Amino acid sequence: MAAASLDPPPPLGDLGKVALFLDFDGTLVNLAGTPDGIRVPAYLPGALERKAVGLDQRLAIVTGRFIADLRKHLPECRVVVSGSHGAEIASPDGVSVAEQEVPRISPAVLDAARDFAGRTKGLHIEEKSLGVGIHYRECPDQAEAILAFAQDLARTHGLYLREGKMLAELTTTDANKGDGVRHIMAQPPFAGATPVFVGDDLTDEDGFAAAADLGGFGVLVGDPRETKARFGLFDVTAVHHWLELE
């Protein structure tokens, strides 16, 4: 049975004191065949900064990318960022405010992933400081073998495995986006606001759940599915319109 479509969220200005949490890929920018293949609209960094100012700085990007990688795509965008699925958190000035140091991914894991990608046409490896993403958007017919490889690599090296849209990701931590939301919501200026989490992927479900637990809600971007989000938006363009970024 197909999941029911969700109503669009009310206008942001009608929600009172809001803390806004935004996924990046598939939410603020359209997905691409490779992580580096995305196109970031020229207006986006400045628009996000202005939106943060309008919310008294209660805006955070919560992404699976590691923070240094996200900063390459949003240079000079001074907002709070939670990266690596909640394991990293940085202030608008780029200062780390994460609670503890998380171990880096080992060279042996990266070497194994690179070797496997070299033998699998269309497979792309995203190397992160705390993990590695294995993207198979361009070789979906190989999904079974790719997931089996990822599961074996996780077992061998004691890693955590999470799945997303055409993605298997291995990490050294079991942190999730909900953890990032909860940590940020405990700090000023976010504390006491209503959290709203906007995201498209399965990994965003933890963010939806955290927002709901803290008195807010989630907004699912894209096709309907079973979800913890209360509202939905059709695509990235709809997100930009709702946030009045353009």
VMD Tcl script that draws the C-alpha trace (Angstrom):
set ca {
  {0.00 0.00 0.00}
  {1.39 3.41 -0.97}
  {1.93 5.94 1.81}
  {-0.57 8.78 1.88}
  {0.59 12.18 0.66}
  {1.19 14.82 3.32}
  {-0.25 18.32 3.46}
  {2.22 21.18 3.01}
  {3.42 22.87 6.19}
  {1.88 26.16 7.30}
  {3.77 29.35 6.42}
  {6.92 29.62 8.48}
  {5.88 33.05 9.71}
  {2.75 31.57 11.29}
  {4.67 29.17 13.53}
  {5.91 31.57 16.19}
  {9.35 31.02 17.70}
  {10.79 28.37 15.40}
  {14.14 26.57 15.32}
  {14.73 25.44 11.75}
  {16.79 22.33 10.95}
  {17.54 21.70 7.27}
  {19.02 18.67 5.55}
  {21.24 19.58 2.59}
  {21.27 17.03 -0.26}
  {17.78 16.45 -1.64}
  {16.38 19.25 0.52}
  {18.33 22.46 -0.18}
  {20.01 21.19 -3.35}
  {18.93 18.57 -5.86}
  {20.57 15.16 -5.71}
  {23.23 14.33 -8.27}
  {24.91 11.19 -9.52}
  {27.92 11.90 -7.30}
  {28.26 13.94 -4.07}
  {30.47 16.52 -5.82}
  {28.09 16.73 -8.78}
  {25.52 18.89 -7.01}
  {24.73 22.41 -8.18}
  {24.29 25.01 -5.46}
  {22.23 28.04 -6.55}
  {24.29 31.22 -6.28}
  {21.70 32.84 -4.03}
  {21.53 29.99 -1.50}
  {24.39 30.81 0.94}
  {23.31 34.42 1.37}
  {19.63 33.49 1.56}
  {20.30 30.99 4.34}
  {22.28 33.59 6.29}
  {19.44 36.11 5.96}
  {16.91 33.50 7.04}
  {19.05 32.71 10.08}
  {19.15 36.39 11.01}
  {15.36 36.56 10.69}
  {15.09 33.62 13.10}
  {17.55 35.15 15.60}
  {20.15 32.60 14.43}
  {17.90 29.59 15.10}
  {18.77 27.87 11.82}
  {21.00 24.82 11.47}
  {21.97 22.61 8.57}
  {21.98 18.94 9.61}
  {23.71 16.78 7.01}
  {25.36 13.44 6.45}
  {28.29 15.24 4.85}
  {31.19 16.06 7.09}
  {31.34 19.75 7.94}
  {34.50 20.56 5.99}
  {32.90 19.16 2.84}
  {29.67 21.10 3.33}
  {31.64 24.31 3.83}
  {33.15 23.82 0.35}
  {29.66 24.04 -1.13}
  {28.41 26.84 1.14}
  {31.45 29.11 1.60}
  {30.96 32.15 3.79}
  {27.55 30.88 4.97}
  {27.56 31.63 8.69}
  {25.00 29.27 10.19}
  {25.14 26.41 12.69}
  {26.07 23.10 11.04}
  {25.74 19.53 12.27}
  {27.68 17.14 10.07}
  {28.36 13.40 9.84}
  {24.79 12.59 10.90}
  {24.97 14.48 14.18}
  {28.52 13.50 15.18}
  {29.94 16.94 14.34}
  {28.51 20.31 15.37}
  {30.01 23.71 14.59}
  {28.99 27.26 15.41}
  {28.41 29.86 12.66}
  {32.04 30.89 13.14}
  {33.20 27.33 12.42}
  {34.15 26.50 16.00}
  {33.49 22.87 16.97}
  {30.96 22.48 19.77}
  {30.61 18.70 19.62}
  {30.60 16.98 22.99}
  {33.40 14.49 22.32}
  {36.04 13.53 19.80}
  {34.97 10.77 17.44}
  {37.54 8.37 15.93}
  {38.45 8.86 12.29}
  {37.80 6.21 9.67}
  {40.82 3.97 9.15}
  {42.91 3.98 5.94}
  {42.25 0.22 5.61}
  {38.52 0.84 5.25}
  {39.05 3.57 2.67}
  {41.45 1.35 0.71}
  {38.93 -1.51 0.67}
  {36.14 0.81 -0.46}
  {38.30 2.32 -3.21}
  {39.29 -1.15 -4.43}
  {35.66 -2.30 -4.53}
  {34.60 0.86 -6.38}
  {37.35 0.30 -8.91}
  {35.80 -3.08 -9.70}
  {32.19 -1.85 -9.80}
  {31.22 0.36 -12.73}
  {29.16 3.38 -11.72}
  {29.96 3.11 -8.01}
  {31.16 6.28 -6.28}
  {32.95 6.57 -2.95}
  {32.50 9.61 -0.73}
  {35.39 9.78 1.72}
  {34.49 11.46 5.00}
  {36.47 12.18 8.13}
  {34.34 9.80 10.21}
  {33.23 7.35 7.57}
  {32.76 6.50 3.93}
  {29.67 6.75 1.74}
  {29.14 4.16 -0.98}
  {26.84 5.67 -3.62}
  {25.21 3.38 -6.17}
  {22.75 5.76 -7.86}
  {24.45 5.05 -11.19}
  {24.54 1.26 -10.73}
  {21.28 0.33 -8.95}
  {21.35 -3.16 -10.45}
  {24.38 -3.88 -8.23}
  {22.59 -2.94 -5.00}
  {22.55 -6.43 -3.50}
  {26.28 -7.01 -3.99}
  {27.13 -3.50 -2.78}
  {25.10 -3.85 0.41}
  {26.64 -7.26 1.09}
  {30.12 -5.73 0.69}
  {29.22 -2.87 3.05}
  {27.83 -5.26 5.66}
  {30.98 -7.39 5.54}
  {33.24 -4.32 5.80}
  {31.24 -3.06 8.80}
  {31.54 -6.42 10.58}
  {35.27 -6.73 9.86}
  {36.16 -3.26 11.13}
  {33.56 -2.76 13.85}
  {31.75 0.04 12.02}
  {28.15 1.20 11.97}
  {26.19 0.81 8.74}
  {23.26 3.02 7.72}
  {21.34 3.02 4.46}
  {19.95 6.00 2.56}
  {18.81 6.77 -0.97}
  {21.04 4.60 -3.17}
  {23.63 4.83 -0.41}
  {25.35 2.59 2.10}
  {27.35 4.51 4.67}
  {29.93 3.16 7.10}
  {30.79 5.27 10.14}
  {32.83 5.05 13.32}
  {29.89 6.37 15.37}
  {26.21 5.52 15.74}
  {25.26 9.20 16.07}
  {22.21 10.23 14.05}
  {20.59 13.46 12.96}
  {18.21 13.34 15.91}
  {21.22 13.48 18.23}
  {22.38 16.63 16.44}
  {18.95 18.23 16.81}
  {18.75 17.42 20.53}
  {22.23 18.77 21.24}
  {21.59 22.02 19.37}
  {18.13 22.48 20.91}
  {19.67 22.39 24.39}
  {21.75 25.49 23.61}
  {20.87 29.17 23.18}
  {19.42 30.63 21.01}
  {17.59 27.41 20.06}
  {16.41 26.41 23.55}
  {12.70 27.01 24.08}
  {11.82 27.24 20.38}
  {9.68 24.87 18.32}
  {11.94 22.61 16.22}
  {11.07 22.02 12.57}
  {13.18 19.48 10.69}
  {13.08 19.41 6.87}
  {14.61 16.44 5.03}
  {14.15 13.90 2.27}
  {16.11 10.76 3.12}
  {15.63 7.77 5.40}
  {18.44 9.15 7.57}
  {16.27 12.22 8.22}
  {13.66 10.14 10.05}
  {15.72 10.46 13.24}
  {15.55 14.23 12.84}
  {11.77 14.11 12.35}
  {11.42 12.01 15.49}
  {13.60 14.34 17.57}
  {11.68 17.40 16.41}
  {8.38 15.73 17.34}
  {9.70 14.65 20.74}
  {10.70 18.25 21.44}
  {7.29 19.66 20.53}
  {7.83 20.38 16.85}
  {7.47 18.42 13.62}
  {9.14 17.12 10.50}
  {8.63 18.03 6.84}
  {9.30 15.28 4.29}
  {10.64 16.40 0.92}
  {9.81 14.30 -2.13}
  {7.67 11.26 -2.80}
  {5.30 10.06 -0.05}
  {6.45 7.17 2.13}
  {5.91 5.86 5.62}
  {7.42 8.60 7.74}
  {7.53 10.32 11.11}
  {7.10 13.69 9.39}
  {3.80 15.51 9.79}
  {3.94 17.60 6.60}
  {5.38 17.28 3.11}
  {6.86 19.35 0.30}
  {7.13 18.18 -3.30}
  {10.77 18.95 -4.08}
  {13.75 21.25 -3.50}
  {12.05 24.10 -5.36}
  {9.05 23.81 -3.05}
  {11.38 23.97 -0.03}
  {12.97 27.18 -1.33}
  {9.55 28.72 -1.92}
  {8.30 27.75 1.54}
  {11.42 29.20 3.16}
  {11.23 32.27 0.87}
  {14.88 31.86 -0.07}
  {14.62 33.13 -3.65}
}
mol new
graphics top color blue
foreach p $ca { graphics top sphere $p radius 0.5 }
foreach p [lrange $ca 0 end-1] q [lrange $ca 1 end] { graphics top cylinder $p $q radius 0.2 }
display resetview
